Amino acid sequence: MRLPAAAMRIAGGTSVNTAAMEVGYVSTSQFSREFKRMYGYSPKQWSQQFERNMAL
């Protein structure tokens, strides 16, 4: 549940570090590993992909 909440924050413009902390992660690296495992992209890559898709 934390990862989708963080993804929505990132999509809304929140930095990856801030989003990770806001949803309860202490370690940004742990957050990034779990995010990539779930979404197939690092949080930064996912954010860039999301922005590209929204521009279409």
C-alpha positions in Angstrom: 0.0 0.0 0.0 2.9 2.4 0.6 4.3 2.0 -2.9 1.2 3.1 -4.7 0.8 6.0 -2.3 4.4 7.0 -3.0 3.9 6.6 -6.8 0.9 9.0 -6.6 3.0 11.6 -4.7 5.8 11.3 -7.2 3.3 11.7 -10.1 2.1 14.8 -8.3 5.5 16.4 -8.3 6.9 15.3 -4.9 10.6 14.3 -5.0 11.4 10.6 -4.7 13.1 11.1 -1.3 10.2 13.1 0.1 7.6 10.7 -1.1 9.5 7.7 0.4 9.7 9.4 3.8 6.1 10.5 3.7 4.8 7.0 3.3 7.1 5.6 6.0 10.3 4.4 4.4 13.4 5.2 6.4 15.8 4.1 3.6 15.5 5.7 0.2 17.6 2.9 -1.3 15.2 0.2 0.1 12.3 2.2 -1.2 13.9 2.4 -4.7 14.6 -1.4 -4.7 11.0 -2.2 -3.7 9.6 0.3 -6.2 11.6 -1.1 -9.1 10.5 -4.7 -8.1 6.9 -3.6 -8.2 6.8 -1.2 -11.2 9.8 -2.4 -13.3 11.4 1.0 -13.2 13.3 3.0 -10.7 11.2 5.8 -9.1 13.0 8.4 -11.3 12.5 6.4 -14.5 8.9 5.8 -13.6 8.4 9.5 -13.0 9.9 10.4 -16.3 7.7 7.8 -18.1 4.6 9.1 -16.3 5.4 12.7 -17.4 5.9 11.6 -21.0 2.6 9.7 -21.0 0.8 12.7 -19.5 2.2 15.0 -22.2 0.5 12.8 -24.9 
